[in-house]
Amino acid sequence: MNRTDRLLAIVIELQARGKRRAEDLAAAFEVGKRTIYRDIQALCEAGVPIISTPGQGYALLEGYFLPPLRFTPDEALILLLGGDVMANSFDAEYRAAAQSATRKIAAALPEPLRDEVRSLQESIRYVGDSGRERSHEAALLRQLRRAILGRHGVRFRYHARHGQEEAGAHTTREADPYGLVFYLGAWHMTGFCHLRQDIRHFRVERMQQLAVLPRTFTRPPGFTFQQRNRAAERTLVVRTLFDPAIADWVLEELSFFAVGQERRDDGLLITLRVRHEREVLQWLLGWGSRVRVLEPESLRALLADEAAKIVRNHTGE
């Protein structure tokens, strides 16, 4: 990064994150503290109102804003495509906000750049399956966003596809919602479940009777979705062998629970880690006779039982 770019980046960093110490800025831009001192002096001489507080660092004078930014075609394209993704992934309320934001970005571009970006945007499309908005799910997302912002607990009835309850059973849960994740075409709420006394992921469309509670909670300091390693809880190892003829197809549609893969002369070996067998049952059944479970024996028995039921359903026996 050259000095001109670094000076602009320092201002953006201060504007976005408030007070920053010289050592923080030096680490962020991979330069020495003396370089940061000189950069701050240069910015002050150029008229940027930077305040220095001993022991706390540098900050911009309240109310100072950068002039409008000029985007390169690639930068503008990424922002507009990102708006398209958000418009296709959120409920109607946030979809309208995403569409409004992309219109404002496009309108702010110079005419020649606008035409170039529009041409690129028309050549690249994000197509998701989340456009099928359900009014029930949209209402839940609005309530959950309100709970997350206000740090309020929630109570709801939940239907888990797999778990400790009987098939089809509902349980009442109380949870502290930490965030929302859109994964594989569905929204999931991540939060602390008081029933299980641990962090859990809840598929939003499986929630019913959601209520935002008056009580508040404190989110664990430093919690991030990236730091939450669910694999540590998946202690059951599953080893499966796929027919060599479908190896490439399997890799294209690899299970979320897969942790290893190995091409062998006799086929494709996929290793998975799950909490219980039923988490991969449907995925394995989808490959029919082209897959063989090597372990555990309990999953082999479960697959054999399901196969027998399929035979009875289609032969009337």
C-alpha positions in Angstrom: 0.0 0.0 0.0 1.5 3.4 -1.0 1.4 6.4 1.4 -1.6 8.1 -0.3 -3.7 5.0 0.0 -2.6 4.5 3.6 -3.5 8.1 4.6 -7.0 7.6 3.2 -7.3 4.2 4.9 -6.3 5.7 8.2 -9.1 8.3 8.0 -11.6 5.6 7.1 -10.4 3.4 10.0 -10.8 6.2 12.4 -14.2 7.1 11.0 -15.4 3.5 11.2 -13.9 2.4 14.6 -13.5 5.5 16.7 -10.4 5.8 18.8 -7.3 3.9 17.6 -3.9 3.8 19.1 -0.8 4.3 17.0 0.3 0.6 17.6 -3.2 -0.5 16.5 -2.9 1.4 13.2 0.7 0.3 12.8 -0.4 -3.4 13.1 -3.3 -2.9 10.8 -1.2 -1.3 8.0 2.0 -3.3 8.7 4.2 -0.3 9.3 6.1 1.1 12.3 4.6 3.5 14.9 6.9 6.2 13.7 5.4 5.9 10.2 1.9 6.3 11.8 3.1 9.4 13.7 4.2 11.0 10.4 1.0 10.0 8.6 -1.1 11.6 11.4 0.9 14.8 11.2 0.5 14.9 7.4 -3.3 14.4 7.8 -3.5 17.2 10.3 -1.5 19.5 8.1 -3.9 18.7 5.3 -6.9 19.8 7.4 -8.2 16.6 8.7 -9.4 17.2 12.3 -7.7 14.5 14.3 -7.8 14.6 18.1 -5.0 12.9 20.1 -5.9 11.7 23.6 -2.9 10.4 25.7 -3.3 6.7 26.6 -6.4 6.4 24.3 -5.2 7.1 20.8 -6.4 9.1 17.9 -10.0 10.0 16.9 -11.7 12.2 14.3 -13.5 15.3 15.5 -17.2 14.5 16.0 -19.2 15.4 12.9 -16.3 15.1 10.4 -17.2 13.1 7.3 -15.1 12.2 4.2 -16.2 13.6 0.9 -18.0 11.2 -1.4 -15.9 8.3 -2.4 -15.0 7.4 -6.0 -15.4 3.7 -6.8 -13.5 1.7 -9.4 -15.7 -0.4 -11.7 -14.8 -3.6 -9.7 -15.6 -1.9 -6.3 -19.0 -0.6 -7.6 -19.8 -3.9 -9.1 -19.1 -5.8 -5.9 -21.3 -3.4 -3.9 -24.2 -3.7 -6.4 -23.9 -7.5 -6.6 -23.8 -7.6 -2.8 -27.0 -5.6 -2.8 -28.6 -8.2 -5.2 -27.5 -11.0 -2.8 -29.1 -9.2 0.2 -32.3 -8.4 -1.8 -32.6 -12.1 -2.5 -31.8 -13.4 0.9 -33.7 -11.1 3.3 -37.4 -10.6 4.1 -39.4 -7.9 2.3 -38.4 -5.2 4.8 -34.7 -5.6 4.3 -35.1 -6.5 0.7 -36.5 -3.0 0.1 -33.6 -1.4 2.0 -31.1 -3.4 -0.1 -32.7 -2.4 -3.4 -32.8 1.3 -2.2 -29.1 1.2 -1.3 -28.1 -0.3 -4.7 -30.1 2.4 -6.5 -28.3 5.2 -4.5 -24.9 3.7 -5.2 -25.7 3.4 -9.0 -27.0 7.0 -9.1 -23.8 8.3 -7.5 -21.6 6.9 -10.2 -20.4 9.0 -13.1 -22.3 8.3 -16.3 -19.5 6.4 -18.1 -18.7 4.3 -15.1 -22.4 3.7 -14.5 -22.8 2.2 -18.0 -19.8 0.0 -17.5 -21.0 -1.3 -14.1 -24.5 -1.8 -15.4 -23.2 -3.9 -18.3 -21.2 -6.0 -15.9 -24.1 -6.4 -13.5 -26.3 -7.7 -16.2 -23.7 -10.3 -17.1 -23.4 -11.6 -13.5 -26.4 -12.9 -11.6 -27.0 -14.3 -8.1 -29.9 -16.7 -8.1 -30.9 -18.1 -4.7 -33.9 -20.1 -3.5 -34.8 -17.7 -0.7 -37.1 -15.6 -2.8 -39.9 -17.9 -1.7 -40.9 -15.6 1.1 -43.2 -17.1 3.7 -45.2 -14.5 5.7 -44.7 -16.7 8.8 -40.9 -16.7 8.5 -40.8 -13.0 7.6 -42.6 -12.1 10.8 -40.3 -14.3 12.8 -37.2 -12.6 11.3 -38.5 -9.2 12.2 -39.1 -10.3 15.8 -35.7 -11.9 16.1 -33.9 -8.8 14.7 -35.6 -6.7 17.4 -34.6 -9.2 20.1 -31.0 -9.4 18.9 -30.7 -5.5 18.8 -32.2 -5.1 22.2 -30.5 -8.1 23.7 -33.8 -9.6 24.7 -34.5 -13.3 25.3 -37.1 -15.2 23.3 -39.4 -18.1 23.9 -40.8 -20.4 21.1 -42.1 -23.8 20.2 -39.6 -25.7 18.2 -39.8 -28.8 16.0 -36.4 -30.4 15.6 -36.0 -32.8 12.8 -33.5 -34.9 14.8 -32.8 -34.8 18.5 -33.6 -36.2 21.9 -37.4 -35.9 21.5 -39.6 -38.3 19.7 -40.2 -37.8 16.0 -42.7 -35.0 15.3 -42.5 -33.8 18.9 -42.4 -30.0 19.8 -40.5 -28.5 22.7 -40.8 -25.1 24.3 -37.4 -23.3 24.3 -36.1 -20.2 25.8 -32.9 -18.7 24.2 -30.7 -15.7 24.2 -30.4 -14.9 20.4 -26.8 -13.9 19.4 -27.4 -13.6 15.6 -28.9 -14.8 12.4 -27.2 -16.9 9.8 -28.4 -17.7 6.2 -27.1 -21.1 5.3 -28.1 -23.5 2.5 -31.3 -21.6 1.6 -32.6 -21.1 5.1 -32.3 -18.8 8.1 -30.9 -20.0 11.4 -30.8 -18.3 14.7 -27.7 -18.9 16.8 -28.1 -18.4 20.6 -27.8 -19.8 24.0 -30.5 -22.4 24.7 -31.6 -22.5 28.3 -33.1 -26.0 27.9 -29.8 -27.5 26.6 -27.5 -25.1 28.5 -25.4 -24.6 25.5 -25.2 -22.6 22.2 -27.6 -24.1 19.6 -28.7 -23.3 16.0 -32.4 -23.1 15.4 -33.9 -23.2 11.9 -36.3 -20.2 11.9 -39.0 -21.8 9.7 -39.4 -24.5 12.4 -40.2 -22.0 15.1 -43.8 -21.3 16.3 -45.4 -19.0 18.8 -42.3 -16.8 19.1 -42.4 -14.2 21.8 -39.8 -11.6 22.7 -39.3 -11.6 26.5 -38.8 -8.5 28.7 -35.6 -9.9 30.3 -32.3 -9.0 28.7 -29.0 -10.9 28.5 -25.3 -10.1 28.0 -23.7 -11.6 24.9 -20.4 -13.4 25.7 -17.5 -11.0 25.1 -15.7 -11.8 21.9 -18.2 -14.3 20.6 -18.1 -14.7 16.8 -19.7 -17.3 14.5 -16.3 -18.2 13.2 -15.1 -19.0 16.7 -18.0 -21.3 17.4 -16.7 -24.8 16.4 -19.6 -27.2 16.3 -17.4 -30.0 15.1 -16.2 -30.5 18.6 -19.7 -31.7 19.6 -20.0 -34.1 16.8 -18.3 -37.2 18.3 -19.8 -39.9 16.1 -17.5 -40.8 13.2 -19.1 -42.1 10.0 -17.1 -43.6 7.1 -18.8 -44.2 3.8 -17.5 -45.5 0.5 -19.0 -44.3 -2.8 -19.0 -45.9 -6.2 -16.0 -44.4 -8.3 -18.5 -43.5 -11.1 -20.3 -40.9 -9.0 -17.3 -39.6 -7.0 -17.3 -36.2 -8.8 -21.1 -35.8 -8.2 -20.7 -36.6 -4.5 -17.9 -34.0 -4.1 -20.3 -31.4 -5.8 -23.0 -32.1 -3.2 -20.8 -32.9 -0.2 -22.6 -33.1 3.1 -22.2 -30.3 5.7 -20.9 -33.0 8.1 -18.1 -34.2 5.9 -14.6 -33.7 7.5 -12.4 -35.8 5.1 -12.3 -37.3 1.6 -10.0 -39.8 -0.1 -10.0 -41.2 -3.6 -9.2 -44.9 -3.6 -9.1 -47.6 -6.2 -12.4 -49.0 -4.9 -14.2 -45.7 -4.7 -14.4 -42.3 -2.8 -14.1 -42.6 0.9 -15.9 -39.8 2.8 -15.5 -39.3 6.5 -18.2 -37.4 8.4 -18.7 -36.4 12.0 -22.2 -36.2 13.4 -24.0 -36.1 16.8 -26.4 -38.9 15.8 -26.9 -41.1 12.7 -30.1 -39.5 11.5 -28.2 -36.3 10.7 -26.8 -37.9 7.5 -29.5 -40.5 6.9 -31.4 -38.5 4.2 -28.2 -37.5 2.4 -27.0 -41.2 2.2 -30.4 -42.4 1.1 -30.2 -40.0 -1.8 -27.3 -41.9 -3.3 -29.2 -45.2 -3.3 -27.1 -48.3 -4.0 -24.0 -46.3 -5.0 -22.9 -45.8 -1.4 -21.9 -48.3 1.4 -21.5 -47.4 5.0 -18.4 -48.8 6.5 -19.0 -47.6 10.1 -20.7 -47.4 12.5 -22.8 -50.5 12.5 -25.7 -48.6 14.0 -26.0 -46.5 10.9 -25.7 -49.5 8.7 -28.7 -51.1 10.6 -30.6 -47.8 10.3 -30.1 -47.6 6.5 -31.1 -51.3 6.1 -34.3 -50.7 8.1 -35.2 -47.6 6.0 -34.5 -49.6 2.8 -36.8 -52.4 4.0 -39.6 -49.9 4.7 -39.1 -48.5 1.2 -39.5 -52.0 -0.3 -42.7 -52.6 1.7 -44.1 -49.2 0.6 -43.7 -50.2 -3.0 -44.5 -53.9 -3.0 -47.4 -53.9 -0.6 -45.8 -56.5 1.6 
